[in-house]
Amino acid sequence: MTDRPPPARTLFGSKRPKRHGGTRVVVTGQVGLDKAEFLQHVVDLAHEAGHDVDLIHVGQRMCDEAPDIEPRRILDLPRQRLTALRRSVFKDILRTASTGANLIVNTHATFRWKHGLFHAFDHSQMAELDADLYITLVDNVDAVHERLERDHEGRHTLKDLLVWREEEIVVTETMAEAVAGYGHAYVMSRGNPRLTALSLYRLMFEADRRRVYPSFPMTHILDQPAVLAEIERFRDALAEHFITFDPADMDEKNLLELADSAAARGEERITMKANGRDITLAAAEVTRVAHDIDAQIYARDFKLIEQSDMIVSYIPAMPNGKPGLSSGVERELQHAFESTKEAFVVWRPDCEPSPFITETSTAVVRSMEELFAQFQTRGYISEFQLPLS
């Protein structure tokens, strides 16, 4: 098995010294994410650990400053008044930040409204805030659709939601690079709110923990419960000890499979669960955005690798003894190698891995116990206890 020495440690956020007290975080994301509810989990985790965090919702503050405006129609205001409201709210945020408080600012990078797309931040105020972290929160398009249908007025298509999500990611990253330089922007999925909140808490207060991208086959093991249980144990073990950016926290391929199955049966609509509720979508509308979903999965997973320190891949043995190795996992390992990330592989089959695995990996091990022993030897963790199988 290969075993290359670890590269020099380079942490996101370590390229410039912090110039202020407290940890400042800007969290963006499209409407329909329930960011407020999710971010409260982060604040609660911090409080339990002895950290006070001020959570400020820019949209709510703007509505409070304009009591004459129906909150759901605030984006219908003239741009000049909307900008003035936002700048006024940010002046208050900057005063809070000047006290050295730990701060989470819940806002948007862009707005996609009836009269088009426009940015939702002021560069000079963002530069003065000088945040340490810029997080774009994302979720499955069906979950966002369900929340918008339930809580918001106005029409939208699935294509609108996918485009808006991509715009939030790109504009937030641009904002972060303009203010703080490369390496301070992260994409995080709220698909598993508990673990994502824990990862954001750790980014804020335990930044020395290594950031990990868990890699594993997904589609072709769905009918293998024993293999699925192995992979779940693997994911849980990494989340216990590291900051994880797990690609399985979002699953939009299921939406495409439902649409394909409906079309094969000659049905025009699909019904599925989103946020615990039944929603109905036109199969043809889902099919029309299939390319967009696939393209965003590809780009997002590579982004998650790039914002990690290392990738850890789990290759199970299938019932026929062959490796459960997908093309996606191979491509992720290659991308991590080309991005000079550390790459660890847990290889479970009896056969030997190919050079395409060994030559792109920092270490290839045969078991989870061996993997975590490697981490302990390298100083990535002090001790470990694996979840029960």
N, C-alpha and C positions, 0 to 999 in steps of 0.2 A: 504494500500500500504506500502511496506517496505521502510525504510529509515535508512541506516547505516551511521555512521559518516565517513567522508572522511579519507583515510589513510594519513600518513605523506607524504608530497610532496617530490618526488625523480625525479629530472629531468635528462634525458640523458645529459651527458656532465658535470654534476655538481659534478662528483666523483673525479675530479682532477682540481685544479686551473689552469687557463690559464697562460702559462709561456711566453707569447709573446704578442706584440701589434697586433691589427687587428684581423680579423676573417679569418681563412684559411680553405678552402674547397677543397677536392679532389673529382672530379666527374668522375666515370668510366661508362663503358657500351660498348656493342659490336658495331662494325661497322654497319652503317645503321640506326642510331638513329637521325642524324642531331643534335648532342648535341650542336654544335656551335651556331646554330640558336636559340635553346631553351635557352641556357645560356645567350645569349645577352639580352633576355627578363628580366632575373634576374638582370643583370647589369643595365638595364634601370630603373627597379623598384627602385633599390638602389639609383641611381642617382637622381630620382625624390624625394626621401626622404632625400636627402642630404648626401648620403654615396658614396664615390668613391670606385670602385672595379676594380682591375686589373684582366682581364680575359686572361689566357694564354693557348693556344692550343698546347700541347706537339707535336702532330703529325705534325702540320704546322711548328713549330719551327725546328723540325728535318729535314723536307724537305728544309727549308731555309738554313740550314747548309750544305746540300748536294745538291747543284744546279746541279751537274752532274748526278743526279739520277732522273729518271721519277717518280713523286710522287706516282703513282699507283703501282709502283713496289718496293717501299722502303722495304717492308717486304721480298723481295727476296735477300736482302743483306746478306752477311755472319753474323752470330750472333754476332761475335766480333765487327764488325764495327757498327752494329745496336745498340749494347749496349753502345759503345763509343759515338755515336751520342746522345743517350738518356741521358747519364750521363752529357754530355756537356750542353745540354739544361737545365737539372735540376740544374746545378751550377748557371746558370743565374736566374732560378726561386728562388733559395735560396737567392741570392743577393737581389732580389726584396722583398722577405719575410722579410729579415733582416731590411728593412726600416720601418716595422710596418704597411705595406699596407694591406688592405682587399684584399683577393686573392682567385680566383677560378682557379684551375688547371684542365683542361680538358684532360683526359688521358684514358688509358685502364689498366685493371688489368691483362688481358691475351690476347694473340693473338692465334687464331686458323687459321693456314695458310697451305699452300701446304705440308710443311714438319712437320706438327703436331702442338701440343699445347705447348706454352711456356709463361712464365710470362713476364709482360711488365713493371716491376718496379724494382728499386734497394732499398732494405730494409734500408740500411744505410742512403740513401738520403731521403727516406720517414720519417725515424726517425728524421732526422735533420729538415725536414719541419714541423713535429709535428702538423699536421692539427687538427682542431677542429671537423670537420665533414667529413665523408666519405659517399658519395652518389652514389648508383648504379642506373642509369637511365634505365628504361625498357619500352618496347612498345609492342603492338600486333605483333605477328610473321608475319602476312600478311603485316603489314605496313613496318616492317624491310625488308621483302622480296622485296617489291615493290621498296624501295629506293636502295637496292643493285642491282636489275635488271636494274635500271635506271642509276645509277651513278658509279657502280663498275664492274670490270672485275672478272672473276673467277666463278667457279661453287659452288653451295651450295644446300642443301636440307633443308626442314623445320626442320627435325631432327637436322641437324647441327646448325641451328639458335637457337633452343630450348636448346640444350646442351651448346652452347656458352653463352647464357643468364644466365643459371644456374651457369656456371663456373665464370662469372663475379661477380655474387652476392656472391658466396662462398669465392672466393679469396679476394674480397674487404673486406668482413667482417673479414677474417683472418688477412689481413693487418692492419685493424683498431684495432683489439684486440691486435695484437703484438705491435703496436706503442702506442696506447692511452688507451687500456683496453676496457672492455665490455661497450657497450651502445653508441658508437659514429658512428655506421654504419646504414645507412638507405637505404631502397629501395623506389624509387619514380617512378611513371608512368608518361610518358609525354602524356598520352591519352587526357588530358585536359591541354594544354600548359599554358594557362593563370593562372589557379588555382594552377598548380604544381609549376610554377615560383613564385607565391605569397607565397606558402608554403615554398619553399627553401629560399626566401628572409626573411621570418619570422624566420626560423630556424637560419639564420645568425645574424639577427639584433633585433629580438623580441622573444628571446628564452624563456621568461617568459610566453608566450602564451601556453596554454595547447594543447597537441597533441591528436587528436581525430580520432578514427576509426568509420566511419558511417556504421551501419549495417542495412540491410533491405532486404526483399524478392526481388528476381529479376526475375527468369524464369517464375513463374506461375502467374505473374501479367501483362505480356506483352500485354494482350488483355483487360486491364482495364485502359482506359485513365484517369479516375478520380483518381484512386489510384496512377498511375504513376505521375500525377501532384502533389499529396500530397507529394510523396517521393522526387520529384525534389525540392519542397519548403523546405523540411527538409534538404536536402543536401546543398542547397544554404545558408540556415541559419547558419549551422555549419561552412561552408567555410568562411562566413562573419566574424566570431568571433574567429576562432581557426585555428591551423595548422591541416589540414585534410589529411589523407591517405585513399582515397576513393577507395574501391575495384572495383567500376563500371567504373573507368577510363580505365580499360582494359576489353575487351570483346572478348575472343577467343572461347567461347561456340557457338557464332553465326557461326563461321567458321565450327565447327563440325556439326551443324544443317544443314548448306548448303550442306555439303558433304553427310550426311545421306539422305537428300531429293533427291539429284542427284542420289545416288545409288538406291533409291527406284524407281526412274523413268527410271533406266537403262542407265543413262548418265555417261560418264567417266570423264567429266570436269565440273568445276564450275567457274562462272564469278562473281566477286564481286568488290566493290569499296574499294580502299586503298589509303589514302592520296589524295582523290579526283580523282583518276584515276582507270580505269578498269584494273583488273588483272585476269588472268586465271590460275587455279591450277588443278592438277589432283586430282580427288576425292579420289582415292585410297591412294595417298600420305598423304592427310589430315587425312584419317581414320587410317593410320598406326601410326600417332603421337597423336591419341586421348587420350591414356593413359598418355602420357607425358604432354599434355596440362592440363588434369584434375589433375594430381599429382602436377604440378607447381601452379595451382590455389589454391589448398589446402595448400601447403607449403607457398606460397606468402601471402595469406590472414592471416595466423597465424603470419607470420613475421610482417605484418603491424600492427596487434594487439599488438605484443610484443614491437614494437617501439613507441607505443602510451601510453599516460597517462590513457586514458579511452576509453571505447566503448560506443556508443550511438545507441541504436536500435529503429527503428520505426516499429511498428506492426500495419498495417492498418486493418480496417474492410472491409471485402469483401462484394460484393452486397448481398450475402445470410446471412450476419451478422456474419459469422464465422471469426476468426482471420486469417489474411494473414501471417501465421507463417510458415516459411520454416525450413527444417531440418538444413540448412546451418546457419541460424540465431541462432537457438538453440545451435548448436555446437560452434559458435563464442562466444556466451555468456558464455558457459561453459569454453571455453579456456581462456577467459578474467578473469573469476572468479578464475580459477586454476593458472593464472599468477599474481594474486592479483591486478588486474587492477580495477579501478572504472567502474561500469556498470550502465548506465541509460537507462530506457526503456520507450518509449512513447507508451502506450497501448490504441488503439482507439476503439476496439470492446466493446460492452455493457457488455459482459460476463466478469467474473473475470479471471485474469491470473492464470495459474497453479503454484504450488509450484516450478516447475522447472524453472519458470521465476522469481518469487518473491524471492526465496532463493538464487539466484545467482546474484541479482541486488542490487546496492547501493540504488536506488530509482526507483519506477515505478510511472509514472504520466499519466494523461489522455490527455494532450494537449501540443502543442509546447510552448504556453504561460507559462504553469506551469513548463515546462522543463527549459526554460530560466530564469524564476524567481528563480528556484533552483540554477542555475549557478550564478546568481547575488548574492543570499544570501550567497553562499559559497565563493564568492570573485573571481570567475573565470572570470567574466566580470564585467565591471563597469555599463554598461547600454546596452540595446538591443532594436533593432527594427526588427521585423520579416519581411521577404519578403511578398509582397502582394500575396494573394491566387488567 
